[in-house]
Amino acid sequence: MHGLRRDKFLYLLIAPGVLFFLIFKYVPMWGVVIAFQDYSPYLGVTGSQWVGFEHFIRFFSNQDFYLLFRNTMAISLLSLVFFFPLPILLSLLLNELRNAIYKKWIQSIVYMPHFLSWVIIAGITFLLLSQSSGIVNKMLVSLGVAKYDFLTNENNFWVLLTVQNVWKEAGWGTIIFLAAIAGVDPQQYEAAKMDGANRIRQAWHVTLPAIRSVIVVLFILKLGHIMDVGFEQVFLMMNGAVSNVADVFETYVFRLGIQQGQFSFSTAVGLFKSVVGLILVIAANKLAKRFGEEGVY
């Protein structure tokens, strides 16, 4: 109690954040019980019939499960392989800029796409790549090349989502890495220079080892969201021609839960996603600690 009175203003400062997580994160978790019920809005949570794991069995035995799992994992793994390293590389490049004004301009330019909504980005994509009126196809025609089907070709969809994600978020992802690089002891760079290391070797042998713990933590957290591919982006880019490779867990939940009113079944799908993410975080954290890293907890 003495500590509470002494630091009352600090506790008051964190109170809004604590209340936010309690009200919008922890209290709604009670709603997952409907995944084990035949939920009816008229009967409510307490009056609905319990059905146990019926919805999970139905989901896993449904042929849609394998399609959804394949699409979700493919999009997530492409993002993990091609998107996750780019903010690190971009941070290393930005760190090498010595002109402060030029560096700030570059940072502002690469940050800006983060503040655009997916609606705007989808609109820009259609303006650029549409087969009928897209700027890229018009340029191809003017060069005597046949139009290319960018938006309704199944082979392009996963790559297109990855490119959009990289363009929108790679710059914003550099913030944490740049902050970590700023904390590297300058004497280490001086020692590396004395040993004859050039800029590339300094980045490889000094900068990257210094921010390794940050990279590991962010990678573990990224694994926790491997089943989340971004509903808004996929929903806006999806069309009938690519639905076979575009339908993911989030669009499936929206279709069955919101449009068809299957609340219990869609909640079971969402709970499955959360459990998989939790298992991956715990496993990755244990693996990181086994290799001597701090991990998330």
SVG drawing of the C-alpha trace seen along z (x, -y; Angstrom):
<svg xmlns="http://www.w3.org/2000/svg" viewBox="-35 -18 78 53">
<polyline fill="none" stroke="black" stroke-width="0.4" points="0.0,0.0 2.9,-2.3 4.2,-1.8 0.7,-2.4 0.5,-5.7 4.0,-6.7 3.6,-5.9 -0.1,-6.8 0.5,-9.1 2.4,-6.4 -0.5,-4.0 -2.9,-6.7 -0.8,-7.1 -1.1,-3.4 -4.8,-3.1 -6.3,-4.0 -4.1,-1.3 -5.1,1.3 -8.8,0.4 -8.5,0.6 -7.2,4.2 -9.6,5.2 -12.7,3.9 -11.8,4.7 -9.5,7.7 -10.1,9.7 -13.9,9.2 -14.8,10.2 -12.9,13.5 -16.0,14.7 -17.7,14.9 -15.6,17.9 -18.0,20.2 -20.5,19.9 -18.0,22.1 -19.2,25.0 -22.9,24.1 -25.6,24.0 -25.9,20.3 -29.1,18.4 -29.2,14.6 -32.7,15.0 -31.7,17.4 -28.3,15.8 -25.2,17.4 -26.8,18.8 -29.8,20.2 -28.2,21.8 -27.7,25.5 -24.2,26.9 -22.9,29.1 -19.3,29.6 -16.8,30.0 -19.5,30.5 -18.5,27.4 -14.8,28.2 -15.5,31.7 -17.7,30.3 -15.0,27.8 -12.1,30.2 -14.1,32.8 -15.2,30.2 -13.3,30.2 -13.1,26.4 -10.7,26.7 -7.8,27.9 -8.3,25.2 -8.5,22.5 -5.5,23.8 -3.4,24.0 -4.3,20.5 -3.8,19.0 -0.4,20.7 0.8,19.9 0.1,16.1 1.5,16.0 4.7,17.9 5.3,15.6 4.9,12.6 7.2,14.2 9.9,15.0 9.8,11.9 8.3,9.2 9.9,9.8 13.6,9.4 13.0,6.3 12.5,3.8 15.8,5.1 17.6,4.5 15.9,1.2 16.9,0.1 20.6,1.1 20.5,-1.0 18.9,-4.0 21.4,-3.8 24.2,-4.2 22.9,-7.6 25.0,-10.4 23.0,-13.4 20.4,-13.9 18.0,-15.9 18.1,-13.4 17.7,-10.6 14.5,-12.2 13.1,-12.7 13.7,-9.0 12.1,-7.9 9.1,-10.0 8.6,-8.6 8.8,-5.0 6.6,-5.6 3.7,-7.2 2.1,-4.1 1.4,-2.8 -1.2,-5.5 -3.1,-4.6 -6.1,-2.3 -6.4,1.0 -9.3,-0.5 -7.0,-3.1 -4.3,-0.6 -6.8,1.8 -8.0,-1.2 -4.5,-2.1 -3.8,1.6 -6.9,1.7 -6.0,-1.6 -2.5,-0.2 -3.2,3.5 -6.7,3.7 -6.8,5.6 -9.3,3.2 -8.1,-0.2 -5.0,0.3 -2.0,-1.9 0.4,1.0 -1.6,2.8 -2.0,-0.4 1.8,-0.8 2.2,2.9 -0.2,2.3 1.6,-0.8 4.8,1.2 3.2,3.9 2.9,6.4 -0.4,8.3 -2.3,7.4 -1.5,9.4 -4.1,10.7 -2.8,9.5 -5.9,9.4 -7.9,12.5 -5.0,15.0 -4.7,17.4 -1.0,17.7 -0.6,14.0 -2.8,13.5 -0.5,14.6 2.4,12.7 0.2,9.6 -0.8,9.6 2.8,10.0 4.0,7.0 1.2,4.9 2.1,5.8 5.8,5.0 5.0,1.7 2.6,0.6 4.4,1.8 8.1,2.3 8.9,-1.3 6.8,-1.4 8.5,1.8 11.9,0.0 11.0,-2.1 11.7,0.5 14.9,1.7 16.2,-1.8 15.6,-2.5 17.5,0.7 20.4,-0.3 20.6,-3.7 21.4,-1.9 24.5,-0.1 27.7,-1.3 29.7,-3.5 32.9,-2.1 32.1,1.2 32.1,-0.4 35.4,-2.1 36.9,1.2 35.6,2.8 37.2,0.0 40.5,0.5 40.4,4.1 39.8,3.1 36.1,3.8 34.2,2.0 30.6,0.8 29.2,4.2 31.3,6.1 30.4,3.6 26.7,4.2 27.2,8.0 29.5,8.3 28.4,5.4 24.9,4.1 23.0,7.4 24.4,9.2 23.5,6.1 19.8,6.1 19.5,9.9 17.3,10.1 14.9,7.6 14.7,9.6 14.0,12.8 11.2,11.2 9.5,9.7 9.9,13.0 8.2,14.8 5.3,12.3 5.0,12.6 4.6,16.3 1.7,15.7 -0.2,13.9 0.7,16.5 -3.0,17.5 -4.0,13.8 -3.4,12.6 -5.5,9.4 -9.2,9.7 -9.6,6.3 -6.8,6.7 -7.9,10.2 -11.6,9.3 -10.9,6.2 -8.6,8.0 -10.7,11.2 -12.9,11.9 -14.7,14.9 -11.8,15.9 -9.3,16.2 -11.6,17.4 -9.9,20.8 -6.6,19.3 -8.0,16.2 -10.5,17.7 -8.8,17.7 -10.0,18.3 -11.0,14.6 -13.1,14.4 -14.7,17.7 -15.6,16.5 -17.1,13.3 -19.1,15.3 -20.5,17.8 -20.7,15.7 -21.8,12.3 -23.6,13.1 -25.1,16.5 -25.5,16.0 -23.6,19.2 -22.2,17.5 -21.1,20.7 -19.4,22.3 -17.5,19.1 -16.5,18.6 -15.0,22.1 -13.0,21.3 -11.7,18.1 -10.8,20.0 -8.9,22.6 -6.8,19.7 -6.1,18.2 -5.0,21.6 -2.7,22.3 -1.1,18.8 -0.7,19.4 1.0,22.8 3.4,21.3 4.4,18.4 5.0,20.8 7.0,23.2 9.1,20.5 9.8,18.8 11.0,22.1 13.2,22.8 14.7,19.2 15.6,19.7 17.2,23.0 19.5,21.2 20.4,18.6 18.0,15.8 15.8,13.9 12.5,14.6 9.2,12.8 8.8,14.0"/>
</svg>
